[in-house]
Amino acid sequence: MSSEDTIHLLIIKRAIKNDQARLILTKFSSSVNIAHRAIELAEVPHLTTSSYRPGGATALYDAVSEGIRIAGAAAKSDERVLVLIMTHGEENSSKKATSSSVKAMIRKKEW
């Protein structure tokens, strides 16, 4: 199963359950790009290999910390948060976050 299929399967399962879920899609290589910022599942466009393609370096810690920051700001008090991380390689180019800082963010949130 491709990464696109995996994400769409998750979206479909949430939509079928009528959850009021939203998606934050953070794409990253040597930099971080927020492709979708807390959009409703019904608004999520179909991902294709041209719209979602890993490549380049891997700023994994920067991407995860930015995704957590956006989710924390967007989440309502009664919402659960699911973080799905898919990467094609190991961390090798984050400029802001470290392994320790990301772990601390995750422990603090514990959604």
N, C-alpha and C positions, 0 to 999 in steps of 0.2 A: 504494500500500500504506500502510495506517495505521501509526502508531507501535506500536499494540498488536499488529498483525500482524507487524511487524518483530521485536519482542521474542519473540513466540511462535515465529516461524520459527527464531530463534537457539536458543531452548530446545529445540525439537524436534530440530534438527540435532545438538546436543550429546548429547541423550538417545539418539538413534539410534546414535551412535558409542560408546555406553556409557561416556562420560566421567563421572567422578565430580565433576562441576561443581556449583558452588553459585551462587546469585544474591544480590546485594545491590542492592536497588532504593532509590534515594534520590530522593525527590520534592522539588521546591523551587519556591518563588515568592519572596516576600520573606523567607522563613525556610526551613530545611531540615528535612525529615521523613524518617526512615528507615522505609520501608514494609516492607522485608524485609531481614533482617540475616543474610547468608550461609546461606540455606536451600537444601536439596537441590532439584534441578530437579524431581523428582517431587512436591514439596510446593508448587510455585509455583502459586497460583491463577490462573485465566484473568483477564487484565486486560480491563477493559471501559472504555468512555468515562466511566462514572461512578466507577470506582475509580482511574483514571489519567487525569487531565485537567490539562494545563498551564494556567496562568493567573496573573494578578497580575504582580508584579515578578519579576526574574530574579537570584537569588543564586547564579549559576553557579559562581563560584570557591569559595564556601563549600561547595556541594554536592559538587563534584569533590574538594576536599581532604578532606571527611568520608568520602566513598566510598573514597578511597585509604587513609585511616587505618584504616577498618574492614577493608578487604581485606588490608592489611598485617598486622593483628592476627589475622585469621581464616585466612590462607593458611598451609598447611604448607610446609615447605622444598622439597618436590618438586612443588608445584603451580604451574601457570601461571596468570596473572591476565589477564583480558580486561576492559577498561574500555570501555563503550559509553556515549556521551554523546548525549542527544537533548534539544534545547531549542527553545523557540518564539521565543526572542529573544536579545538581547545582554545581557551582564552589566550589571546596573545597581543591585544592592542588597546585595552581599556586605558583611558587617561584620567578618569575621575574616581571610579569605584575599584575596590579591591575585594578579594574573596572574603576577608573578615568583615568589611562594611556591608556586603550583601547578606552574609549570614546574620549579622546583627539586625538588619532591616526585616528579614524574614522572621526572626525570633520575636521582634517587637510587634509585628502585625499579627502573626498567627491566626489568620482568617480561618 
